[in-house]
Amino acid sequence: MARLIVVSNRVPLPDEHGSPPPGGMAIALNAALKKKDGLWMGWSGEVKGEEEPPALITREAGGITYALTDLAQKDLDEYYNGFANRVLWPIFHCRVDLAEYARQEMSGYYRVNRLFADLLMPLLQEDDVIWVHDYHLIPLAEELRRRGCRNRIGFFLHIPWPPADILFTVPIYDTLLRGLSSYDLVGFHTGYDLSNFAECLRREGCGDLVEGGFCRAYGRLFRCGVFPISIDTAEFESLADQAARDEALQENYRRIAGYDVVIGVDRLDYSKGIDQRIVAFRRFLQANDHRIGKTLLLQITPKSRSEVPEYLAMQKDVAELAGRVNGDLGTIDWVPVHYINQSLGRPELAGLYRMARVGLVTPLRDGMNLVAKEYVAAQNPHDPGVLVLSRFAGAARELEGAVLVNPYDPESMAHAIERALVMPQDARIERWRAMMARLREHDVYRWCDDFLSCLHQAQNTAR
Ligand code: ADQ
């Protein structure tokens, strides 16, 4: 049996009982790895001294081998905080204005990819299948091929692929494009991402999509496809059912249970449109006097990437904005925006989704957005809430029962919140059923199976 090797920047390690950490993707990949005697390789999350030689620490848990490497501070600064999160992340989310190019960081990005390839090569067996995840590791297949690796290698991009004119602002965009042509399969969330990728190749004059789900580029023929990621739908549904019956949890929610709750759940990231959402919520309150004192926005937002200056600035901006709305509109017994910088456990999150009348998921751009799917899966089938979803989230292409909005237009978002709150029960049920049918059929296990079965048939060839 071919082993499965997963490579990602961070590795979600199991707890002391060997259970995978919460989160659909980690659970699905763990299940696939367990079936295939698998190995998961990535950064340990620890920093090592500059002089210490790179090494892999391997450990086994729950039938999976974890192979982890520490990184030096310079590597982290250049590869992770630098090129990955200050160039690729903003550009791929169409925020050219926030990208900060530094030649040194680009070379750090390639250096760490070479390091990953050096460390992985000795672990590989002849028929291992390798699945590389996300924008941190685009050049990894090319580096492995240089070292003689002939295994099947697939790549999945968790963030959007940008339109050509946006990608071309990255000084080394051609090296990135060429790097992808070393994979046997390249997967995206949506058809729009795939067509943007193909447009980049065409405009560069170096390739295009060809019949049958293939791509010809840089003299190579390889597969390309659309694999919309999803959640463990059944698990989320059952977590929300349990939360609704959990008296201790319900007691915790007692203070907000009498309000119409509008919920937002996102990492603190400028791509998620949190500022714009708070502004829209303010407009909604100002336009609907009868909602004053009765509706609140529960925005649950753990801080992320605080080493990157743009994220630090944003922490301050969002907190100030929430504070201003509360100062201007709040009363002694009512706080309009509950802004919480915390990561919650899955059961608690599922319970809050269930109690919220509106799921407000309004990223400015998002590869997929799993929160939108989690909100739908957590609803009470007899009295579901309404999902208000940005048209610029990958999820909008699947969740047709959502009320779609333009996150750049606060008026239309304010209007959509009110529309969601007054939507009759039968209309809510009809919309929810359509979305839930899709999520039941296309859960995260299906995503994983679809990608891996396509990868098993794929083979990069010279053409
Ligand atoms: P993210 O940008 O992290 O993922 P998203 O898809 O919404 O965005 O996933 C976030 C996950 O974190 C969700 O499972 C959510 O429940 C969890 N989370 C967020 N806030 C939380 C909180 N306060 N407490 C607990 N959990 C919280 C990237 C891409 C997305 C793509 C995913 C998967 O940016 O577009 O959908 O990868 O491919």
Residues whose N, C-alpha, C, O or C-beta is under 5 A from the ligand:
A	BS01	ADQ	H158 I159 I229 V265 D266 R267 I300 T301 P302 Q342 S343 L344 D366 G367 M368 N369 L370 V371
